[in-house]
Amino acid sequence: MITKEDVEHIGWLARIEISEPEKAEYMEKLNSVLDSFEQLDEVETKAVPPTYHVLELYNVWREDEPLESLPQAEVLANTEHKQEGAFRVPRIG
């Protein structure tokens, strides 16, 4: 069961402010989700094989073919933030 304190903790983790009325609303909604999972736990699934994908698709990836790179001037054409042939970014740290 999700408590008010759980909702406050989730809000703290997500860095969002949750008002008192919202806390009550989220408690109700999250407990409803947990109730749905409890119903799913009651379903007998021992005879059901594991399903990793709902469609019978395998290896749908295209072949990885190397292509020519774009010219440096074309890559940097749409930015004002360039320096010595590269993107200029803010210093980190």
FENKA-V504424 format. One record per helix or strand of 2 or more residues. SS is the DSSP state (h for helix, s for strand). FROM is the first residue (numbers start at 1). TO is the last residue. If there is no record, write none. Layout:
# FENKA-V504424
ss:SS from:FROM to:TO
ss:SS from:FROM to:TO
This chain:
# FENKA-V504424
ss:h from:4 to:14
ss:h from:20 to:41
ss:h from:72 to:75
ss:s from:82 to:83
ss:s from:86 to:87
